[in-house]
């Protein structure tokens, strides 16, 4: 049911903000062990085809985990949810977030969300 709904959302590219909210809601409903992150990442990239390219243009040294983290932060997922999806501890996920901020030139005490929304 959830996968079918997400597939239909992926086809409705005209409303990326509404799609992000629906993807976020659907991710929270699923048990974390059942989340197929590569599939959700593809849906995000269909809604925001330039996000990855623009992000890498700004910081080409980003790892795949940092790109995934940036996408999850852009969807506005909470750090505990992100940690479970990345199969990392909360502490490791926070350290990854600090590394992402450093590579993007975002001060530690500032939120990265306004910056990520630009992409």
C-alpha positions in Angstrom: 0.0 0.0 0.0 2.7 2.5 1.0 4.9 1.6 -1.9 2.0 2.0 -4.4 1.2 5.4 -3.0 4.9 6.4 -3.2 5.1 5.2 -6.8 2.2 7.4 -7.7 3.9 10.4 -5.9 7.0 9.8 -8.0 4.9 10.3 -11.1 3.5 13.7 -9.9 6.7 15.7 -10.1 4.8 19.0 -10.4 4.3 19.2 -6.6 7.7 18.4 -5.1 7.0 20.0 -1.7 3.8 18.0 -1.2 5.8 14.9 -2.3 8.5 15.5 0.3 5.9 15.7 3.0 4.2 12.5 1.9 7.6 10.7 1.6 8.5 11.9 5.1 5.2 10.7 6.5 5.4 7.3 4.7 9.0 6.8 6.0 7.9 7.4 9.6 5.1 4.9 9.2 7.4 2.0 8.1 9.5 0.0 10.5 13.1 1.1 9.9 14.2 -2.4 9.0 11.8 -2.4 6.1 12.9 0.9 4.6 14.5 0.6 1.2 16.5 3.8 1.2 17.8 3.5 -2.4 14.2 3.4 -3.6 13.2 6.5 -1.5 16.4 8.2 -2.7 15.3 7.6 -6.3 11.9 9.1 -5.6 13.5 12.2 -4.0 15.8 12.6 -7.0 12.8 12.4 -9.4 11.2 15.2 -7.5 14.4 17.2 -7.2 16.6 16.1 -10.2 19.2 18.9 -9.7 19.7 18.5 -5.9 22.6 16.0 -6.1 24.4 17.7 -9.0 24.1 21.1 -7.3 25.2 19.7 -4.0 28.3 18.0 -5.6 29.0 21.2 -7.5 29.3 23.0 -4.2 31.1 20.3 -2.4 32.5 17.6 -4.8 34.2 15.7 -1.9 30.9 14.6 -0.3 30.7 10.9 0.4 27.6 8.8 -0.5 26.6 8.7 3.1 26.9 12.5 3.3 24.7 12.9 0.2 22.1 10.5 1.7 22.3 12.5 4.9 21.7 15.8 3.0 18.7 14.3 1.3 17.3 13.0 4.6 17.9 16.4 6.3 16.2 18.1 3.2 13.2 15.9 3.8 13.3 17.1 7.4 13.7 13.7 9.0 14.8 13.7 12.7 18.3 12.5 13.6 17.2 9.4 15.4 15.3 8.3 12.3 18.3 9.2 10.1 20.6 7.2 12.3 18.4 4.1 12.0 18.1 4.4 8.2 21.9 4.8 7.8 22.5 1.9 10.2 24.6 4.1 12.4 24.5 5.2 16.1 23.0 8.5 16.8 26.4 9.8 17.8 28.0 8.6 14.5 25.1 10.2 12.6 25.6 13.5 14.4 29.4 13.4 13.6 28.5 12.8 9.9 26.2 15.8 10.1 29.0 18.0 11.5 31.3 16.8 8.7 28.6 17.6 6.1 28.2 21.1 7.6 32.0 21.6 7.5 32.2 20.5 3.8 29.3 22.8 2.9 30.8 25.7 4.9 27.8 25.9 7.3 28.6 27.1 10.8 28.1 24.4 13.5 25.4 26.3 15.4 23.3 27.0 12.3 20.8 24.8 10.7 21.7 23.3 7.4 18.1 23.2 6.2 17.9 26.7 4.7 21.1 26.0 2.8 19.9 22.6 1.6 16.6 24.1 0.4 18.6 26.2 -2.1 19.6 23.1 -4.0 
